[in-house]
Amino acid sequence: MNPMVSVTNNLKVSLTGFQVLSGLYGAIGLIYVLGGALIGFVTLPSSTEEALGGVSKAVLSFIAVLVGLFIVGSGVAYVFVFGWIRDWQARVMNWSQGQTLDKVRLEKLSQTLSKWIVWSQWSPIIGAVLVLLLFTVGGAIVGGLIGSLGGLGGSSLEGTLSSVGGAGALGGLLAVFVVIWVSPFVILNWLIFKAIQTWMLEVTSRAVGRAGKVNLLSQSNAVSSWFVFCQVVIGLGALLFVFSGLTAGTSDGSSATPTLAILLTLALDALCFMMLQWSKTFMFGVTGYAERYGSSNESLSKV
């Protein structure tokens, strides 16, 4: 079988599997939504209410429903995104085999996926900013409230200022740690998705007949290097997970991580590893065809 056809079929099956997992993830969100809606109609055990520290059932219901809706939305979105990726790959593969191409549909898919890539670049940054706000502003507010209560026995103002200052300093320290730990991930995430986006848009341009604007082979090498980096990270993460799962034990000496969980995690890691490998084969196959036959008679390798 043609290598391009083979890897595209492998990617198609894998992406379909991820769509199924995304659907299951969304179903879990529905359970959260239903559970949150039912909290207000059930009587919680006294031990549970004590553990909640006086948090009302209305608050619990709101949080559960909110989390559930977020999970449902994420699951549904990923089902569509994986479907668009699969469709785009299939159409590009057919084009690289000399088949008729629906240029309008391919460009629409590229534009949609490009927007999701931009969101994937910005979402970690937005999340990091929200965490920083939680640590700094939230910490200061909580510290001020604690200071007001603690200052009732003496100077309330002094206690408040002391707690606000302490909470602000602690929040600032935590914020520094967040920046240190999150910044490398944010930067790598941005660079990887940017490289993929550039390659995808360039391939689309070649397929629909526009002249090349970047060196597609160099761009493919850059994306391949990032994929190799991700494969190394996946491999190291899998080894670390297995090591921690096998060495960590409970008080009775049994394994802290169930064997089934280890096997499922390794299977998912192996699938992600192979998808990256298949994607490299797919990418270089498409690049080779685009350099030979794509676009117009103008140079296809302009920098």
C-alpha positions as CSV (number, residue, x, y, z in Angstrom):
1,M,0.0,0.0,0.0
2,N,1.1,3.6,-0.7
3,P,2.8,4.9,2.4
4,M,0.7,8.1,2.2
5,V,-2.5,6.2,2.0
6,S,-1.4,4.0,4.9
7,V,-0.4,6.7,7.3
8,T,-3.5,8.8,6.4
9,N,-5.7,5.8,7.2
10,N,-3.8,5.3,10.5
11,L,-4.4,8.9,11.4
12,K,-8.0,8.7,10.4
13,V,-8.6,5.7,12.7
14,S,-6.7,7.4,15.6
15,L,-8.6,10.7,15.2
16,T,-11.8,8.8,15.2
17,G,-10.8,7.2,18.4
18,F,-10.1,10.6,20.0
19,Q,-13.5,11.7,18.8
20,V,-15.0,8.8,20.7
21,L,-13.0,9.7,23.8
22,S,-14.1,13.3,23.5
23,G,-17.7,12.2,23.3
24,L,-17.2,10.1,26.5
25,Y,-15.6,13.1,28.1
26,G,-18.7,15.2,27.2
27,A,-20.9,12.5,28.6
28,I,-19.1,12.8,32.0
29,G,-19.9,16.5,31.8
30,L,-23.6,15.7,31.4
31,I,-23.4,13.6,34.6
32,Y,-21.9,16.6,36.4
33,V,-24.7,18.8,35.1
34,L,-27.4,16.3,36.2
35,G,-25.8,15.7,39.5
36,G,-25.5,19.4,40.2
37,A,-29.1,19.9,39.3
38,L,-30.2,17.2,41.7
39,I,-28.1,18.3,44.7
40,G,-30.8,20.8,45.7
41,F,-33.4,18.0,45.9
42,V,-31.4,15.5,48.0
43,T,-30.5,15.5,51.7
44,L,-26.8,15.3,52.3
45,P,-25.4,13.2,55.1
46,S,-24.4,15.1,58.2
47,S,-20.8,14.0,57.8
48,T,-20.7,15.4,54.2
49,E,-22.2,18.7,55.4
50,E,-19.6,19.0,58.1
51,A,-16.8,18.3,55.6
52,L,-18.2,21.1,53.3
53,G,-17.7,23.6,56.1
54,G,-21.1,25.2,55.8
55,V,-21.1,25.6,52.0
56,S,-24.7,25.7,50.8
57,K,-26.2,23.1,48.4
58,A,-27.0,26.0,46.1
59,V,-23.3,26.9,45.7
60,L,-22.4,23.2,45.2
61,S,-25.1,22.9,42.6
62,F,-23.9,26.0,40.7
63,I,-20.3,24.8,40.8
64,A,-21.2,21.3,39.6
65,V,-23.4,22.6,36.8
66,L,-20.8,25.1,35.7
67,V,-18.0,22.5,35.6
68,G,-20.3,20.1,33.8
69,L,-21.2,22.6,31.1
70,F,-17.5,23.4,30.6
71,I,-16.7,19.7,30.2
72,V,-19.6,19.2,27.8
73,G,-18.6,22.2,25.7
74,S,-15.0,21.0,25.6
75,G,-15.9,17.5,24.6
76,V,-18.2,18.6,21.8
77,A,-15.6,21.1,20.6
78,Y,-12.9,18.4,20.4
79,V,-15.3,16.1,18.5
80,F,-15.6,18.7,15.8
81,V,-12.0,19.7,15.8
82,F,-10.7,16.1,15.4
83,G,-13.3,15.7,12.6
84,W,-12.0,18.8,10.8
85,I,-8.4,17.7,11.1
86,R,-9.3,14.3,9.7
87,D,-11.2,15.9,6.8
88,W,-8.3,18.2,6.0
89,Q,-5.8,15.4,6.0
90,A,-7.9,13.2,3.8
91,R,-8.4,16.0,1.2
92,V,-4.8,16.9,1.1
93,M,-3.8,13.2,0.8
94,N,-6.2,12.8,-2.1
95,W,-4.7,15.9,-3.7
96,S,-1.2,14.5,-3.3
97,Q,-2.4,11.4,-5.2
98,G,-3.5,13.5,-8.1
99,Q,-7.2,13.4,-7.3
100,T,-9.7,16.2,-7.8
101,L,-9.7,18.8,-5.0
102,D,-12.6,20.8,-3.6
103,K,-10.6,24.0,-3.1
104,V,-13.4,25.9,-1.4
105,R,-13.9,23.3,1.2
106,L,-10.1,22.9,1.8
107,E,-9.7,26.6,2.4
108,K,-12.7,26.7,4.7
109,L,-11.2,23.8,6.8
110,S,-7.8,25.5,6.9
111,Q,-9.3,28.8,8.1
112,T,-11.3,27.0,10.8
113,L,-8.4,25.0,12.0
114,S,-6.2,28.1,11.9
115,K,-8.5,29.8,14.3
116,W,-8.5,26.9,16.7
117,I,-4.7,26.9,16.6
118,V,-4.7,30.5,17.6
119,W,-7.0,29.7,20.5
120,S,-4.7,26.8,21.5
121,Q,-1.8,29.4,21.6
122,W,-3.7,31.9,23.7
123,S,-5.6,29.6,26.1
124,P,-2.6,28.7,28.3
125,I,-1.7,32.4,28.5
126,I,-5.3,33.3,29.6
127,G,-5.3,30.4,32.1
128,A,-1.9,31.6,33.5
129,V,-3.2,35.2,33.9
130,L,-6.3,33.9,35.7
131,V,-4.1,31.9,38.1
132,L,-2.0,34.9,38.8
133,L,-5.0,37.0,39.5
134,L,-6.3,34.3,41.8
135,F,-3.0,34.2,43.8
136,T,-2.5,38.0,44.0
137,V,-5.9,39.7,44.2
138,G,-7.7,36.7,45.8
139,G,-5.0,36.2,48.3
140,A,-5.0,39.9,49.3
141,I,-8.8,39.9,49.7
142,V,-8.8,36.8,51.8
143,G,-5.9,38.1,53.9
144,G,-7.7,41.3,54.5
145,L,-10.8,39.5,55.7
146,I,-8.8,37.3,58.0
147,G,-6.9,40.4,59.3
148,S,-10.2,42.1,60.1
149,L,-11.4,39.2,62.1
150,G,-8.1,38.6,63.8
151,G,-7.8,42.3,64.7
152,L,-10.9,42.4,66.8
153,G,-8.9,41.6,69.9
154,G,-6.5,44.5,69.2
155,S,-5.9,47.0,66.5
156,S,-8.2,46.0,63.7
157,L,-6.5,48.3,61.2
158,E,-3.1,47.0,62.1
159,G,-4.2,43.4,61.8
160,T,-5.9,44.1,58.5
161,L,-2.8,45.8,57.0
162,S,-0.5,43.0,58.3
163,S,-2.7,40.3,56.8
164,V,-3.1,42.1,53.5
165,G,0.7,42.6,53.3
166,G,1.4,39.0,54.2
167,A,-1.2,37.7,51.7
168,G,0.1,40.0,49.0
169,A,3.7,38.9,49.6
170,L,2.7,35.2,49.5
171,G,0.5,35.8,46.5
172,G,3.4,37.5,44.8
173,L,5.8,34.6,45.6
174,L,3.3,32.1,44.3
175,A,2.9,34.3,41.1
176,V,6.6,34.2,40.6
177,F,6.6,30.4,40.8
178,V,3.7,30.2,38.4
179,V,5.5,32.4,35.9
180,I,8.7,30.3,36.2
181,W,6.9,27.0,35.7
182,V,4.3,28.0,33.2
183,S,6.4,30.3,30.9
184,P,8.4,27.5,29.3
185,F,5.2,25.6,28.5
186,V,3.5,28.7,27.1
187,I,6.4,29.5,24.9
188,L,6.9,26.0,23.6
189,N,3.1,25.6,23.1
190,W,3.1,28.9,21.1
191,L,6.1,27.9,18.9
192,I,4.9,24.4,18.1
193,F,1.4,25.5,17.1
194,K,2.8,28.4,15.1
195,A,5.0,26.1,13.1
196,I,2.1,23.7,12.4
197,Q,-0.2,26.6,11.4
198,T,2.4,28.0,9.0
199,W,2.9,24.6,7.4
200,M,-0.8,23.9,7.1
201,L,-1.6,27.3,5.5
202,E,1.3,27.0,3.1
203,V,0.2,23.5,2.0
204,T,-3.4,24.8,1.5
205,S,-2.0,27.7,-0.6
206,R,-0.1,25.4,-2.8
207,A,-3.0,23.0,-3.2
208,V,-5.5,25.8,-4.3
209,G,-2.9,27.2,-6.8
210,R,-1.3,30.1,-5.1
211,A,2.4,30.7,-5.3
212,G,4.5,29.6,-2.3
213,K,5.5,32.2,0.3
214,V,7.7,30.1,2.6
215,N,10.2,27.4,2.1
216,L,7.9,24.4,2.6
217,L,10.7,21.8,3.1
218,S,12.4,24.0,5.7
219,Q,9.1,24.5,7.5
220,S,8.4,20.7,7.4
221,N,11.8,20.1,9.0
222,A,11.0,22.6,11.7
223,V,7.7,20.9,12.4
224,S,9.3,17.5,12.4
225,S,11.9,18.7,15.0
226,W,9.1,19.8,17.2
227,F,7.3,16.5,16.8
228,V,10.5,14.6,17.7
229,F,10.7,16.8,20.8
230,C,7.1,15.9,21.7
231,Q,7.9,12.3,21.2
232,V,10.9,12.5,23.6
233,V,8.7,14.3,26.2
234,I,6.0,11.6,25.8
235,G,8.6,8.8,26.3
236,L,10.1,10.4,29.3
237,G,6.7,11.1,30.8
238,A,5.6,7.5,30.3
239,L,8.8,6.2,32.0
240,L,8.3,8.6,34.9
241,F,4.7,7.5,35.3
242,V,5.5,3.8,35.3
243,F,8.4,4.3,37.7
244,S,6.3,6.3,40.1
245,G,3.4,3.9,39.8
246,L,5.5,0.9,40.5
247,T,7.6,2.3,43.3
248,A,5.0,4.3,45.2
249,G,3.0,2.1,47.6
250,T,0.3,2.3,50.2
251,S,0.6,1.5,53.8
252,D,-0.2,-2.2,53.2
253,G,2.5,-2.4,50.5
254,S,0.2,-2.6,47.5
255,S,0.8,-0.5,44.4
256,A,-0.6,3.0,44.7
257,T,-1.4,3.1,41.0
258,P,-3.6,0.3,39.6
259,T,-2.1,-1.8,36.9
260,L,-5.1,-1.0,34.6
261,A,-4.5,2.7,34.9
262,I,-0.8,2.2,34.0
263,L,-1.6,0.1,31.0
264,L,-4.3,2.6,29.7
265,T,-1.9,5.5,30.2
266,L,0.9,3.7,28.3
267,A,-1.5,2.8,25.5
268,L,-2.6,6.4,25.1
269,D,1.0,7.6,25.2
270,A,2.0,5.0,22.6
271,L,-0.9,6.1,20.4
272,C,0.1,9.8,20.6
273,F,3.8,8.8,19.9
274,M,2.7,6.9,16.8
275,M,0.4,9.7,15.6
276,L,3.3,12.0,15.7
277,Q,5.4,9.5,13.7
278,W,2.6,9.0,11.1
279,S,2.1,12.8,10.9
280,K,5.8,13.3,10.0
281,T,5.5,10.7,7.2
282,F,2.3,12.4,6.0
283,M,3.8,15.9,6.2
284,F,6.9,15.0,4.2
285,G,4.9,13.1,1.6
286,V,2.6,16.2,1.1
287,T,5.6,18.5,1.1
288,G,7.4,16.5,-1.6
289,Y,4.3,16.6,-3.9
290,A,3.7,20.3,-3.3
291,E,7.3,21.1,-4.2
292,R,7.0,19.2,-7.4
293,Y,3.5,19.9,-8.6
294,G,1.8,22.3,-6.3
295,S,1.0,26.0,-6.8
296,S,1.9,27.8,-10.1
297,N,5.0,27.9,-12.3
298,E,6.6,30.4,-10.0
299,S,9.2,29.3,-7.5
300,L,7.7,27.0,-4.9
301,S,10.5,27.5,-2.5
302,K,10.6,31.2,-1.9
303,V,11.8,32.2,1.6
